[in-house]
Amino acid sequence: MMGHAGMAATAVRYLRAVGAAQPATAPAPAPDPLPRQRLRAVREDERAPVDGAEFRRVLGHFASGVTVVTAPAGEGEREEGGAADGAAPAGFACQSFASLSLDPPLVSFMVARTSTTWPRIARAGVFCVNVLAADQGELCRGFAVSGGDKFAGVTHAPSPVTGSPLLEGVAAWIDCEIHAVHTGGDHLIVVGRVRALDASQDEDVAPLLFHRGTLGTFSS
């Protein structure tokens, strides 16, 4: 089975192919990059079938859970400004997470192709999905912004298999290796193979939800 480094190299070569990645580090020569894919599914002279604002409004009625996807700093990773290798992990808030397969155990999340965090996760080749609890709204907002040190003041420990940041107080966590990456319009569909997972032993821990642009909680 392909190891962490091999999967990381595969992910990076994929990103090179779509024109949004760092150079691959695999020993074999990388293939010539393909032309940059367009982020449109309609022709220039064709009217989009659905207005973007209306799409967001309607789909916002679908309530979802909220996660923070994290990864350890990859080999050779450097902070902006030239900090030491491995100085900081990567992470971003993600609501587009779902279970995918039981055999083998797979999960998936979607990330914008313009994300600056995704290439760092791809280089690491692994990630941990932190399912946020109802009282972690501020934590979610901190990881939803771009730039800055998202982990400042955030208590976390290495996940048991991949070493990705496991945030304190989450409702559940899923530790994964990158299994596959697919294109989906202006987003990427990342599939992870689950290596370890667990949930809070406190049955009273409620999930954090996202609905119509607002964070909230569940009540039965």
KELUMLO-87868 format. One record per residue (C-alpha): z, x, y; residue number from 1. Coordinates in steps of 0.1 Angstrom, whole numbers, plus 2048, in hexadecimal, padded with zeros to 3 digits. Layout:
// KELUMLO-87868
<<Z X Y> NUM>
...
//
This chain:
// KELUMLO-87868
<<800 800 800> 1>
<<7F8 80D 823> 2>
<<816 81D 835> 3>
<<822 817 858> 4>
<<80D 834 866> 5>
<<7ED 827 855> 6>
<<7F2 804 862> 7>
<<7F9 811 884> 8>
<<7D9 825 883> 9>
<<7C5 807 877> 10>
<<7D3 7F1 893> 11>
<<7CA 80C 8AD> 12>
<<7A7 80F 89F> 13>
<<7A3 7EA 8A2> 14>
<<7AE 7EA 8C6> 15>
<<795 805 8CD> 16>
<<77A 7EE 8BF> 17>
<<783 7D2 8D7> 18>
<<785 7EA 8F5> 19>
<<7AB 7E8 8FB> 20>
<<7BD 803 8E8> 21>
<<7C7 828 8E9> 22>
<<7B5 842 8D4> 23>
<<7BB 840 8AF> 24>
<<7CE 85C 89E> 25>
<<7C0 858 87A> 26>
<<7B2 879 86C> 27>
<<790 869 865> 28>
<<778 867 882> 29>
<<77A 845 894> 30>
<<75B 831 894> 31>
<<747 82C 8B4> 32>
<<758 810 8C8> 33>
<<747 7EF 8C7> 34>
<<73C 7DF 8E8> 35>
<<759 7CF 8FA> 36>
<<75D 7AB 8EE> 37>
<<75B 790 908> 38>
<<779 77A 90E> 39>
<<763 75A 911> 40>
<<758 742 8F6> 41>
<<73D 732 90C> 42>
<<71E 73E 91D> 43>
<<71D 747 942> 44>
<<708 728 949> 45>
<<71D 711 933> 46>
<<73A 6FD 940> 47>
<<75B 703 92E> 48>
<<762 6E5 918> 49>
<<787 6E2 923> 50>
<<796 6EA 945> 51>
<<7AF 707 942> 52>
<<7CA 6F5 956> 53>
<<7C7 6D6 941> 54>
<<7C7 6EA 921> 55>
<<7E9 6F9 92B> 56>
<<7F7 6D8 936> 57>
<<7EF 6C6 916> 58>
<<7F8 6E2 8FE> 59>
<<819 6E6 912> 60>
<<825 6C6 901> 61>
<<828 6D9 8E0> 62>
<<84B 6E6 8DF> 63>
<<84F 708 8CF> 64>
<<86A 721 8C7> 65>
<<86D 741 8DB> 66>
<<86E 764 8CE> 67>
<<86F 788 8DA> 68>
<<857 79F 8C6> 69>
<<864 7C3 8C7> 70>
<<858 7E4 8B9> 71>
<<866 808 8B9> 72>
<<855 822 8CF> 73>
<<838 830 8BC> 74>
<<833 855 8B5> 75>
<<828 866 8D5> 76>
<<832 848 8EA> 77>
<<83B 851 90E> 78>
<<849 83D 92A> 79>
<<836 83B 94A> 80>
<<840 859 95E> 81>
<<841 871 941> 82>
<<862 869 930> 83>
<<86A 877 90E> 84>
<<858 86C 8EF> 85>
<<867 84D 8DF> 86>
<<87A 845 8FF> 87>
<<877 81F 8FD> 88>
<<86E 804 8E5> 89>
<<855 7E8 8EC> 90>
<<85A 7C3 8EE> 91>
<<84E 7A2 8FD> 92>
<<857 77D 8FD> 93>
<<841 769 8E6> 94>
<<83F 744 8DF> 95>
<<820 745 8C9> 96>
<<831 74F 8A9> 97>
<<82D 73E 887> 98>
<<833 743 862> 99>
<<812 748 850> 100>
<<816 74F 82B> 101>
<<831 74E 810> 102>
<<81F 764 7F6> 103>
<<81C 77D 804> 104>
<<836 777 820> 105>
<<822 778 840> 106>
<<829 76D 864> 107>
<<813 76E 883> 108>
<<815 76F 8A8> 109>
<<7FB 76E 8C4> 110>
<<7F9 786 8E1> 111>
<<7E1 787 8FF> 112>
<<7C7 7A2 8FC> 113>
<<7D1 7AD 91F> 114>
<<7F5 7B4 914> 115>
<<802 7D7 91C> 116>
<<81D 7D4 902> 117>
<<806 7CC 8E4> 118>
<<7F6 7EF 8E2> 119>
<<819 7FE 8DF> 120>
<<822 7E6 8C2> 121>
<<800 7EF 8B2> 122>
<<808 814 8B4> 123>
<<82A 80E 8A4> 124>
<<81A 7FA 887> 125>
<<839 7E5 883> 126>
<<84C 7CA 896> 127>
<<86A 7B3 895> 128>
<<869 78F 89F> 129>
<<88A 785 8B0> 130>
<<88E 75F 8B0> 131>
<<8A2 757 8CF> 132>
<<8C1 741 8D0> 133>
<<8C7 725 8E9> 134>
<<8DD 73B 8FF> 135>
<<8C3 757 902> 136>
<<8AD 749 91E> 137>
<<8B4 766 935> 138>
<<8AB 77E 91A> 139>
<<88A 76C 915> 140>
<<882 76E 93A> 141>
<<88A 793 93A> 142>
<<870 79A 91F> 143>
<<857 782 92E> 144>
<<851 798 94D> 145>
<<839 7B5 94D> 146>
<<844 7D8 954> 147>
<<867 7E6 959> 148>
<<881 7EF 93E> 149>
<<884 7CE 92B> 150>
<<89F 7DC 915> 151>
<<8B7 7E6 931> 152>
<<8D9 7D7 92A> 153>
<<8CC 7C6 90A> 154>
<<8E1 7CD 8EB> 155>
<<8CC 7D4 8CC> 156>
<<8CB 7E8 8AB> 157>
<<8AF 7F4 895> 158>
<<8A2 7DA 87C> 159>
<<8A9 7E5 858> 160>
<<886 7ED 84D> 161>
<<86F 7F5 86B> 162>
<<88A 800 884> 163>
<<87D 7E8 89E> 164>
<<896 7DB 8B7> 165>
<<8AB 7BF 8A9> 166>
<<8BB 7AD 8C6> 167>
<<8DF 7A2 8C5> 168>
<<8E7 77D 8C2> 169>
<<8C5 771 8B7> 170>
<<8C2 752 8A1> 171>
<<8AC 764 887> 172>
<<897 784 883> 173>
<<879 78E 86F> 174>
<<871 7B2 869> 175>
<<84C 7B9 863> 176>
<<82F 7D2 85F> 177>
<<80E 7CB 86F> 178>
<<7F8 7BC 853> 179>
<<7D8 7B1 866> 180>
<<7CB 7AA 88A> 181>
<<7B1 790 892> 182>
<<7A0 786 8B2> 183>
<<7A6 764 8C0> 184>
<<794 75F 8E1> 185>
<<7A8 770 8FD> 186>
<<7C5 776 8E4> 187>
<<7CB 78B 8C5> 188>
<<7DA 77B 8A5> 189>
<<7F2 794 896> 190>
<<7FC 78F 872> 191>
<<81C 7A0 865> 192>
<<828 7A6 842> 193>
<<84D 79E 840> 194>
<<863 7BA 833> 195>
<<885 7AC 83B> 196>
<<894 78D 84D> 197>
<<8B4 77B 853> 198>
<<8C4 75F 868> 199>
<<8E4 75B 87A> 200>
<<901 751 864> 201>
<<90D 739 87F> 202>
<<8FF 717 877> 203>
<<906 70C 89B> 204>
<<8ED 724 8AA> 205>
<<8D1 70F 8B9> 206>
<<8AE 71C 8C1> 207>
<<89F 722 8E3> 208>
<<881 70C 8E9> 209>
<<863 70C 901> 210>
<<854 6EB 90C> 211>
<<83E 6E2 929> 212>
<<845 704 93A> 213>
<<86A 701 937> 214>
<<884 712 921> 215>
<<89C 6F9 910> 216>
<<8B1 6F2 8F1> 217>
<<8B0 6DB 8D4> 218>
<<8C7 6BD 8CF> 219>
<<8C5 6A4 8B1> 220>
//
